Every structure is written in structure tokens, then in C-alpha cells.
Amino acid sequence: MARGPAHVPGVTMAGSFLRVACADCENEQVVFGKASSVVSCAVCGTTLATPTGGEADLYGDVVETVEAR
Ligand SMILES: [Zn+2]
């Protein structure tokens, strides 16, 4: 899997990407702040984010916020 923020053309909804450190293995993974599906750690499979309909619930530490441009 590629790491780092994905460049998605044609995005119409403002949002931000969050770099989240997995609590179990310290893998850092970029998660969309309004993720619409469960995001799992690519290394150990721990759930990093679950959708709520708005801002996703995040598990682990947010290392950095990457604003969408
Ligand atoms: Zn992990």
C-alpha cells in the first residue's frame, strides 16, 4: 500500500487528512478525517478510525493534520 496522503482529483467536499499513529505497532497512517468506512492499520489490522456520519472516531494518536488543498 502507498503511504502518505492520496491525491484525489475532483474533490468537492472540504476535509482534512490526519496522520494517526497506531496504538499497537506505532505504524503511522494517513486517515481521512471524515472517513466513511472503517480504517484498519495496514500493519497489524487494529482499527484506526470508525465512521460516525461526520468526523470519524479515531483510535491512536493524531500525529499531524494535513489540510486538503
Ligand atoms: Zn498497527
PDB file of the backbone (N, CA, C, O) and the ligand in Angstrom, with CONECT records:
HET     ZN  A 101       1
ATOM      1  N   MET A   1       0.840  -1.200   0.000  1.00  0.00           N
ATOM      2  CA  MET A   1       0.000   0.000   0.000  1.00  0.00           C
ATOM      3  C   MET A   1       0.873   1.248   0.000  1.00  0.00           C
ATOM      4  O   MET A   1       1.883   1.311   0.701  1.00  0.00           O
ATOM      5  N   ALA A   2       0.480   2.230  -0.785  1.00  0.00           N
ATOM      6  CA  ALA A   2       1.188   3.502  -0.780  1.00  0.00           C
ATOM      7  C   ALA A   2       0.929   4.227   0.533  1.00  0.00           C
ATOM      8  O   ALA A   2      -0.163   4.157   1.096  1.00  0.00           O
ATOM      9  N   ARG A   3       1.920   4.898   0.991  1.00  0.00           N
ATOM     10  CA  ARG A   3       1.737   5.682   2.219  1.00  0.00           C
ATOM     11  C   ARG A   3       1.702   7.151   1.859  1.00  0.00           C
ATOM     12  O   ARG A   3       2.150   7.563   0.790  1.00  0.00           O
ATOM     13  N   GLY A   4       1.156   7.932   2.781  1.00  0.00           N
ATOM     14  CA  GLY A   4       1.061   9.370   2.551  1.00  0.00           C
ATOM     15  C   GLY A   4      -0.296   9.719   1.994  1.00  0.00           C
ATOM     16  O   GLY A   4      -1.045   8.841   1.564  1.00  0.00           O
ATOM     17  N   PRO A   5      -0.619  11.004   2.000  1.00  0.00           N
ATOM     18  CA  PRO A   5      -1.945  11.438   1.560  1.00  0.00           C
ATOM     19  C   PRO A   5      -2.177  11.115   0.088  1.00  0.00           C
ATOM     20  O   PRO A   5      -1.292  11.284  -0.751  1.00  0.00           O
ATOM     21  N   ALA A   6      -3.359  10.659  -0.197  1.00  0.00           N
ATOM     22  CA  ALA A   6      -3.711  10.373  -1.585  1.00  0.00           C
ATOM     23  C   ALA A   6      -4.116  11.662  -2.279  1.00  0.00           C
ATOM     24  O   ALA A   6      -4.756  12.526  -1.679  1.00  0.00           O
ATOM     25  N   HIS A   7      -3.750  11.783  -3.518  1.00  0.00           N
ATOM     26  CA  HIS A   7      -4.177  12.944  -4.288  1.00  0.00           C
ATOM     27  C   HIS A   7      -5.425  12.556  -5.067  1.00  0.00           C
ATOM     28  O   HIS A   7      -5.363  11.794  -6.032  1.00  0.00           O
ATOM     29  N   VAL A   8      -6.538  13.084  -4.637  1.00  0.00           N
ATOM     30  CA  VAL A   8      -7.807  12.714  -5.250  1.00  0.00           C
ATOM     31  C   VAL A   8      -8.324  13.880  -6.087  1.00  0.00           C
ATOM     32  O   VAL A   8      -8.685  14.921  -5.538  1.00  0.00           O
ATOM     33  N   PRO A   9      -8.363  13.717  -7.396  1.00  0.00           N
ATOM     34  CA  PRO A   9      -8.854  14.801  -8.245  1.00  0.00           C
ATOM     35  C   PRO A   9     -10.357  14.961  -8.116  1.00  0.00           C
ATOM     36  O   PRO A   9     -11.082  13.989  -7.907  1.00  0.00           O
ATOM     37  N   GLY A  10     -10.810  16.176  -8.241  1.00  0.00           N
ATOM     38  CA  GLY A  10     -12.240  16.420  -8.285  1.00  0.00           C
ATOM     39  C   GLY A  10     -12.933  16.364  -6.946  1.00  0.00           C
ATOM     40  O   GLY A  10     -14.151  16.190  -6.892  1.00  0.00           O
ATOM     41  N   VAL A  11     -12.195  16.507  -5.871  1.00  0.00           N
ATOM     42  CA  VAL A  11     -12.835  16.510  -4.554  1.00  0.00           C
ATOM     43  C   VAL A  11     -13.620  17.813  -4.382  1.00  0.00           C
ATOM     44  O   VAL A  11     -13.088  18.907  -4.569  1.00  0.00           O
ATOM     45  N   THR A  12     -14.873  17.668  -4.028  1.00  0.00           N
ATOM     46  CA  THR A  12     -15.711  18.861  -3.876  1.00  0.00           C
ATOM     47  C   THR A  12     -15.986  19.183  -2.419  1.00  0.00           C
ATOM     48  O   THR A  12     -16.385  20.301  -2.091  1.00  0.00           O
ATOM     49  N   MET A  13     -15.776  18.212  -1.546  1.00  0.00           N
ATOM     50  CA  MET A  13     -16.059  18.451  -0.142  1.00  0.00           C
ATOM     51  C   MET A  13     -14.765  18.744   0.608  1.00  0.00           C
ATOM     52  O   MET A  13     -13.806  17.975   0.540  1.00  0.00           O
ATOM     53  N   ALA A  14     -14.752  19.850   1.314  1.00  0.00           N
ATOM     54  CA  ALA A  14     -13.570  20.182   2.098  1.00  0.00           C
ATOM     55  C   ALA A  14     -13.409  19.175   3.230  1.00  0.00           C
ATOM     56  O   ALA A  14     -14.386  18.674   3.787  1.00  0.00           O
ATOM     57  N   GLY A  15     -12.179  18.900   3.546  1.00  0.00           N
ATOM     58  CA  GLY A  15     -11.919  17.961   4.629  1.00  0.00           C
ATOM     59  C   GLY A  15     -10.435  17.973   4.910  1.00  0.00           C
ATOM     60  O   GLY A  15      -9.672  18.702   4.276  1.00  0.00           O
ATOM     61  N   SER A  16     -10.047  17.181   5.841  1.00  0.00           N
ATOM     62  CA  SER A  16      -8.631  17.123   6.142  1.00  0.00           C
ATOM     63  C   SER A  16      -8.208  15.681   6.357  1.00  0.00           C
ATOM     64  O   SER A  16      -9.015  14.804   6.666  1.00  0.00           O
ATOM     65  N   PHE A  17      -6.917  15.473   6.180  1.00  0.00           N
ATOM     66  CA  PHE A  17      -6.350  14.155   6.415  1.00  0.00           C
ATOM     67  C   PHE A  17      -5.573  14.198   7.720  1.00  0.00           C
ATOM     68  O   PHE A  17      -4.917  15.192   8.031  1.00  0.00           O
ATOM     69  N   LEU A  18      -5.650  13.134   8.465  1.00  0.00           N
ATOM     70  CA  LEU A  18      -4.974  13.062   9.754  1.00  0.00           C
ATOM     71  C   LEU A  18      -3.959  11.941   9.724  1.00  0.00           C
ATOM     72  O   LEU A  18      -4.253  10.829   9.284  1.00  0.00           O
ATOM     73  N   ARG A  19      -2.753  12.244  10.199  1.00  0.00           N
ATOM     74  CA  ARG A  19      -1.761  11.171  10.319  1.00  0.00           C
ATOM     75  C   ARG A  19      -1.920  10.575  11.709  1.00  0.00           C
ATOM     76  O   ARG A  19      -1.699  11.250  12.715  1.00  0.00           O
ATOM     77  N   VAL A  20      -2.303   9.310  11.756  1.00  0.00           N
ATOM     78  CA  VAL A  20      -2.612   8.642  13.023  1.00  0.00           C
ATOM     79  C   VAL A  20      -1.568   7.578  13.305  1.00  0.00           C
ATOM     80  O   VAL A  20      -1.243   6.774  12.431  1.00  0.00           O
ATOM     81  N   ALA A  21      -1.047   7.570  14.513  1.00  0.00           N
ATOM     82  CA  ALA A  21      -0.092   6.545  14.927  1.00  0.00           C
ATOM     83  C   ALA A  21      -0.861   5.409  15.588  1.00  0.00           C
ATOM     84  O   ALA A  21      -1.600   5.629  16.548  1.00  0.00           O
ATOM     85  N   CYS A  22      -0.687   4.205  15.077  1.00  0.00           N
ATOM     86  CA  CYS A  22      -1.340   3.035  15.641  1.00  0.00           C
ATOM     87  C   CYS A  22      -0.879   2.818  17.085  1.00  0.00           C
ATOM     88  O   CYS A  22       0.314   2.874  17.382  1.00  0.00           O
ATOM     89  N   ALA A  23      -1.840   2.571  17.970  1.00  0.00           N
ATOM     90  CA  ALA A  23      -1.511   2.383  19.382  1.00  0.00           C
ATOM     91  C   ALA A  23      -0.768   1.074  19.624  1.00  0.00           C
ATOM     92  O   ALA A  23      -0.036   0.937  20.604  1.00  0.00           O
ATOM     93  N   ASP A  24      -0.962   0.116  18.726  1.00  0.00           N
ATOM     94  CA  ASP A  24      -0.366  -1.201  18.938  1.00  0.00           C
ATOM     95  C   ASP A  24       1.027  -1.341  18.335  1.00  0.00           C
ATOM     96  O   ASP A  24       1.916  -1.912  18.966  1.00  0.00           O
ATOM     97  N   CYS A  25       1.230  -0.825  17.118  1.00  0.00           N
ATOM     98  CA  CYS A  25       2.506  -1.079  16.443  1.00  0.00           C
ATOM     99  C   CYS A  25       3.228   0.204  16.029  1.00  0.00           C
ATOM    100  O   CYS A  25       4.321   0.145  15.466  1.00  0.00           O
ATOM    101  N   GLU A  26       2.621   1.367  16.305  1.00  0.00           N
ATOM    102  CA  GLU A  26       3.236   2.668  16.027  1.00  0.00           C
ATOM    103  C   GLU A  26       3.401   2.957  14.537  1.00  0.00           C
ATOM    104  O   GLU A  26       4.090   3.901  14.149  1.00  0.00           O
ATOM    105  N   ASN A  27       2.761   2.134  13.711  1.00  0.00           N
ATOM    106  CA  ASN A  27       2.697   2.475  12.297  1.00  0.00           C
ATOM    107  C   ASN A  27       1.935   3.795  12.151  1.00  0.00           C
ATOM    108  O   ASN A  27       0.898   3.987  12.786  1.00  0.00           O
ATOM    109  N   GLU A  28       2.445   4.701  11.318  1.00  0.00           N
ATOM    110  CA  GLU A  28       1.722   5.944  11.070  1.00  0.00           C
ATOM    111  C   GLU A  28       1.003   5.834   9.735  1.00  0.00           C
ATOM    112  O   GLU A  28       1.586   5.441   8.725  1.00  0.00           O
ATOM    113  N   GLN A  29      -0.255   6.182   9.754  1.00  0.00           N
ATOM    114  CA  GLN A  29      -1.082   6.015   8.567  1.00  0.00           C
ATOM    115  C   GLN A  29      -1.957   7.243   8.405  1.00  0.00           C
ATOM    116  O   GLN A  29      -2.463   7.787   9.387  1.00  0.00           O
ATOM    117  N   VAL A  30      -2.138   7.682   7.157  1.00  0.00           N
ATOM    118  CA  VAL A  30      -2.976   8.848   6.898  1.00  0.00           C
ATOM    119  C   VAL A  30      -4.428   8.410   6.727  1.00  0.00           C
ATOM    120  O   VAL A  30      -4.743   7.531   5.925  1.00  0.00           O
ATOM    121  N   VAL A  31      -5.301   9.050   7.504  1.00  0.00           N
ATOM    122  CA  VAL A  31      -6.722   8.714   7.515  1.00  0.00           C
ATOM    123  C   VAL A  31      -7.513   9.974   7.175  1.00  0.00           C
ATOM    124  O   VAL A  31      -7.208  11.057   7.675  1.00  0.00           O
ATOM    125  N   PHE A  32      -8.512   9.833   6.339  1.00  0.00           N
ATOM    126  CA  PHE A  32      -9.381  10.965   6.052  1.00  0.00           C
ATOM    127  C   PHE A  32     -10.214  11.282   7.285  1.00  0.00           C
ATOM    128  O   PHE A  32     -10.804  10.390   7.895  1.00  0.00           O
ATOM    129  N   GLY A  33     -10.256  12.562   7.644  1.00  0.00           N
ATOM    130  CA  GLY A  33     -10.944  12.971   8.869  1.00  0.00           C
ATOM    131  C   GLY A  33     -12.417  12.637   8.888  1.00  0.00           C
ATOM    132  O   GLY A  33     -13.020  12.499   9.952  1.00  0.00           O
ATOM    133  N   LYS A  34     -12.995  12.508   7.708  1.00  0.00           N
ATOM    134  CA  LYS A  34     -14.412  12.139   7.615  1.00  0.00           C
ATOM    135  C   LYS A  34     -14.559  10.796   6.917  1.00  0.00           C
ATOM    136  O   LYS A  34     -15.412  10.618   6.049  1.00  0.00           O
ATOM    137  N   ALA A  35     -13.722   9.870   7.310  1.00  0.00           N
ATOM    138  CA  ALA A  35     -13.747   8.537   6.700  1.00  0.00           C
ATOM    139  C   ALA A  35     -15.160   7.965   6.745  1.00  0.00           C
ATOM    140  O   ALA A  35     -15.847   8.065   7.762  1.00  0.00           O
ATOM    141  N   SER A  36     -15.587   7.367   5.642  1.00  0.00           N
ATOM    142  CA  SER A  36     -16.950   6.820   5.569  1.00  0.00           C
ATOM    143  C   SER A  36     -16.966   5.310   5.752  1.00  0.00           C
ATOM    144  O   SER A  36     -18.022   4.679   5.688  1.00  0.00           O
ATOM    145  N   SER A  37     -15.794   4.736   5.979  1.00  0.00           N
ATOM    146  CA  SER A  37     -15.729   3.306   6.275  1.00  0.00           C
ATOM    147  C   SER A  37     -14.647   3.082   7.314  1.00  0.00           C
ATOM    148  O   SER A  37     -13.802   3.949   7.537  1.00  0.00           O
ATOM    149  N   VAL A  38     -14.673   1.924   7.947  1.00  0.00           N
ATOM    150  CA  VAL A  38     -13.686   1.626   8.980  1.00  0.00           C
ATOM    151  C   VAL A  38     -12.293   1.584   8.360  1.00  0.00           C
ATOM    152  O   VAL A  38     -12.089   0.980   7.307  1.00  0.00           O
ATOM    153  N   VAL A  39     -11.344   2.229   9.023  1.00  0.00           N
ATOM    154  CA  VAL A  39      -9.956   2.212   8.560  1.00  0.00           C
ATOM    155  C   VAL A  39      -9.147   1.369   9.520  1.00  0.00           C
ATOM    156  O   VAL A  39      -9.150   1.610  10.727  1.00  0.00           O
ATOM    157  N   SER A  40      -8.444   0.365   8.975  1.00  0.00           N
ATOM    158  CA  SER A  40      -7.625  -0.507   9.797  1.00  0.00           C
ATOM    159  C   SER A  40      -6.148  -0.248   9.550  1.00  0.00           C
ATOM    160  O   SER A  40      -5.754   0.159   8.457  1.00  0.00           O
ATOM    161  N   CYS A  41      -5.335  -0.484  10.569  1.00  0.00           N
ATOM    162  CA  CYS A  41      -3.896  -0.375  10.425  1.00  0.00           C
ATOM    163  C   CYS A  41      -3.417  -1.343   9.347  1.00  0.00           C
ATOM    164  O   CYS A  41      -3.789  -2.517   9.341  1.00  0.00           O
ATOM    165  N   ALA A  42      -2.582  -0.833   8.434  1.00  0.00           N
ATOM    166  CA  ALA A  42      -2.103  -1.668   7.330  1.00  0.00           C
ATOM    167  C   ALA A  42      -1.111  -2.715   7.815  1.00  0.00           C
ATOM    168  O   ALA A  42      -0.856  -3.696   7.117  1.00  0.00           O
ATOM    169  N   VAL A  43      -0.555  -2.520   8.995  1.00  0.00           N
ATOM    170  CA  VAL A  43       0.461  -3.434   9.512  1.00  0.00           C
ATOM    171  C   VAL A  43      -0.147  -4.515  10.399  1.00  0.00           C
ATOM    172  O   VAL A  43       0.102  -5.702  10.186  1.00  0.00           O
ATOM    173  N   CYS A  44      -0.939  -4.119  11.388  1.00  0.00           N
ATOM    174  CA  CYS A  44      -1.414  -5.098  12.366  1.00  0.00           C
ATOM    175  C   CYS A  44      -2.929  -5.281  12.361  1.00  0.00           C
ATOM    176  O   CYS A  44      -3.446  -6.177  13.028  1.00  0.00           O
ATOM    177  N   GLY A  45      -3.637  -4.446  11.619  1.00  0.00           N
ATOM    178  CA  GLY A  45      -5.071  -4.642  11.476  1.00  0.00           C
ATOM    179  C   GLY A  45      -5.924  -4.015  12.562  1.00  0.00           C
ATOM    180  O   GLY A  45      -7.150  -4.132  12.532  1.00  0.00           O
ATOM    181  N   THR A  46      -5.290  -3.346  13.524  1.00  0.00           N
ATOM    182  CA  THR A  46      -6.060  -2.652  14.548  1.00  0.00           C
ATOM    183  C   THR A  46      -6.916  -1.561  13.921  1.00  0.00           C
ATOM    184  O   THR A  46      -6.472  -0.883  12.995  1.00  0.00           O
ATOM    185  N   THR A  47      -8.123  -1.388  14.410  1.00  0.00           N
ATOM    186  CA  THR A  47      -8.992  -0.338  13.895  1.00  0.00           C
ATOM    187  C   THR A  47      -8.425   1.030  14.257  1.00  0.00           C
ATOM    188  O   THR A  47      -8.147   1.306  15.424  1.00  0.00           O
ATOM    189  N   LEU A  48      -8.254   1.881  13.254  1.00  0.00           N
ATOM    190  CA  LEU A  48      -7.727   3.227  13.485  1.00  0.00           C
ATOM    191  C   LEU A  48      -8.825   4.272  13.484  1.00  0.00           C
ATOM    192  O   LEU A  48      -8.722   5.290  14.169  1.00  0.00           O
ATOM    193  N   ALA A  49      -9.879   4.023  12.713  1.00  0.00           N
ATOM    194  CA  ALA A  49     -10.958   5.002  12.638  1.00  0.00           C
ATOM    195  C   ALA A  49     -12.260   4.302  12.294  1.00  0.00           C
ATOM    196  O   ALA A  49     -12.280   3.352  11.512  1.00  0.00           O
ATOM    197  N   THR A  50     -13.352   4.782  12.886  1.00  0.00           N
ATOM    198  CA  THR A  50     -14.668   4.271  12.528  1.00  0.00           C
ATOM    199  C   THR A  50     -15.545   5.449  12.133  1.00  0.00           C
ATOM    200  O   THR A  50     -15.454   6.519  12.735  1.00  0.00           O
ATOM    201  N   PRO A  51     -16.392   5.264  11.130  1.00  0.00           N
ATOM    202  CA  PRO A  51     -17.231   6.353  10.640  1.00  0.00           C
ATOM    203  C   PRO A  51     -18.368   6.667  11.608  1.00  0.00           C
ATOM    204  O   PRO A  51     -18.888   5.779  12.284  1.00  0.00           O
ATOM    205  N   THR A  52     -18.742   7.934  11.663  1.00  0.00           N
ATOM    206  CA  THR A  52     -19.856   8.336  12.526  1.00  0.00           C
ATOM    207  C   THR A  52     -20.908   9.096  11.732  1.00  0.00           C
ATOM    208  O   THR A  52     -21.957   9.453  12.269  1.00  0.00           O
ATOM    209  N   GLY A  53     -20.633   9.343  10.466  1.00  0.00           N
ATOM    210  CA  GLY A  53     -21.504  10.191   9.662  1.00  0.00           C
ATOM    211  C   GLY A  53     -20.952  11.600   9.541  1.00  0.00           C
ATOM    212  O   GLY A  53     -21.357  12.370   8.671  1.00  0.00           O
ATOM    213  N   GLY A  54     -20.026  11.922  10.421  1.00  0.00           N
ATOM    214  CA  GLY A  54     -19.341  13.219  10.349  1.00  0.00           C
ATOM    215  C   GLY A  54     -17.862  12.974  10.509  1.00  0.00           C
ATOM    216  O   GLY A  54     -17.267  12.195   9.765  1.00  0.00           O
ATOM    217  N   GLU A  55     -17.268  13.638  11.481  1.00  0.00           N
ATOM    218  CA  GLU A  55     -15.867  13.355  11.771  1.00  0.00           C
ATOM    219  C   GLU A  55     -15.734  11.927  12.287  1.00  0.00           C
ATOM    220  O   GLU A  55     -16.508  11.492  13.139  1.00  0.00           O
ATOM    221  N   ALA A  56     -14.747  11.202  11.764  1.00  0.00           N
ATOM    222  CA  ALA A  56     -14.559   9.818  12.185  1.00  0.00           C
ATOM    223  C   ALA A  56     -14.046   9.765  13.623  1.00  0.00           C
ATOM    224  O   ALA A  56     -13.324  10.652  14.078  1.00  0.00           O
ATOM    225  N   ASP A  57     -14.437   8.705  14.321  1.00  0.00           N
ATOM    226  CA  ASP A  57     -13.843   8.441  15.632  1.00  0.00           C
ATOM    227  C   ASP A  57     -12.474   7.828  15.409  1.00  0.00           C
ATOM    228  O   ASP A  57     -12.339   6.846  14.678  1.00  0.00           O
ATOM    229  N   LEU A  58     -11.456   8.405  16.037  1.00  0.00           N
ATOM    230  CA  LEU A  58     -10.087   7.955  15.809  1.00  0.00           C
ATOM    231  C   LEU A  58      -9.552   7.205  17.024  1.00  0.00           C
ATOM    232  O   LEU A  58      -9.837   7.553  18.170  1.00  0.00           O
ATOM    233  N   TYR A  59      -8.769   6.166  16.740  1.00  0.00           N
ATOM    234  CA  TYR A  59      -8.109   5.414  17.804  1.00  0.00           C
ATOM    235  C   TYR A  59      -6.612   5.560  17.577  1.00  0.00           C
ATOM    236  O   TYR A  59      -6.149   5.448  16.442  1.00  0.00           O
ATOM    237  N   GLY A  60      -5.865   5.802  18.611  1.00  0.00           N
ATOM    238  CA  GLY A  60      -4.443   6.064  18.450  1.00  0.00           C
ATOM    239  C   GLY A  60      -4.191   7.559  18.480  1.00  0.00           C
ATOM    240  O   GLY A  60      -5.126   8.347  18.617  1.00  0.00           O
ATOM    241  N   ASP A  61      -2.948   7.948  18.355  1.00  0.00           N
ATOM    242  CA  ASP A  61      -2.573   9.345  18.468  1.00  0.00           C
ATOM    243  C   ASP A  61      -2.553  10.026  17.109  1.00  0.00           C
ATOM    244  O   ASP A  61      -2.011   9.490  16.142  1.00  0.00           O
ATOM    245  N   VAL A  62      -3.148  11.213  17.045  1.00  0.00           N
ATOM    246  CA  VAL A  62      -3.062  12.008  15.825  1.00  0.00           C
ATOM    247  C   VAL A  62      -1.734  12.744  15.849  1.00  0.00           C
ATOM    248  O   VAL A  62      -1.506  13.606  16.699  1.00  0.00           O
ATOM    249  N   VAL A  63      -0.865  12.402  14.917  1.00  0.00           N
ATOM    250  CA  VAL A  63       0.473  12.960  14.884  1.00  0.00           C
ATOM    251  C   VAL A  63       0.452  14.326  14.198  1.00  0.00           C
ATOM    252  O   VAL A  63       1.202  15.232  14.562  1.00  0.00           O
ATOM    253  N   GLU A  64      -0.404  14.450  13.223  1.00  0.00           N
ATOM    254  CA  GLU A  64      -0.333  15.636  12.364  1.00  0.00           C
ATOM    255  C   GLU A  64      -1.663  15.746  11.609  1.00  0.00           C
ATOM    256  O   GLU A  64      -2.298  14.743  11.282  1.00  0.00           O
ATOM    257  N   THR A  65      -2.058  16.974  11.346  1.00  0.00           N
ATOM    258  CA  THR A  65      -3.220  17.199  10.494  1.00  0.00           C
ATOM    259  C   THR A  65      -2.743  17.754   9.158  1.00  0.00           C
ATOM    260  O   THR A  65      -1.965  18.707   9.109  1.00  0.00           O
ATOM    261  N   VAL A  66      -3.217  17.151   8.084  1.00  0.00           N
ATOM    262  CA  VAL A  66      -2.824  17.585   6.759  1.00  0.00           C
ATOM    263  C   VAL A  66      -4.052  18.159   6.076  1.00  0.00           C
ATOM    264  O   VAL A  66      -4.955  17.417   5.691  1.00  0.00           O
ATOM    265  N   GLU A  67      -4.090  19.483   5.922  1.00  0.00           N
ATOM    266  CA  GLU A  67      -5.250  20.099   5.307  1.00  0.00           C
ATOM    267  C   GLU A  67      -5.328  19.761   3.828  1.00  0.00           C
ATOM    268  O   GLU A  67      -4.321  19.768   3.120  1.00  0.00           O
ATOM    269  N   ALA A  68      -6.517  19.469   3.382  1.00  0.00           N
ATOM    270  CA  ALA A  68      -6.711  19.220   1.941  1.00  0.00           C
ATOM    271  C   ALA A  68      -6.549  20.530   1.188  1.00  0.00           C
ATOM    272  O   ALA A  68      -6.885  21.597   1.702  1.00  0.00           O
ATOM    273  N   ARG A  69      -6.035  20.448  -0.025  1.00  0.00           N
ATOM    274  CA  ARG A  69      -5.815  21.663  -0.830  1.00  0.00           C
ATOM    275  C   ARG A  69      -6.541  21.536  -2.146  1.00  0.00           C
ATOM    276  O   ARG A  69      -6.487  22.448  -2.971  1.00  0.00           O
TER     277      ARG A  69
HETATM  278 ZN    ZN A 101      -0.819  -1.249  13.858  1.00  0.00          ZN2+
END
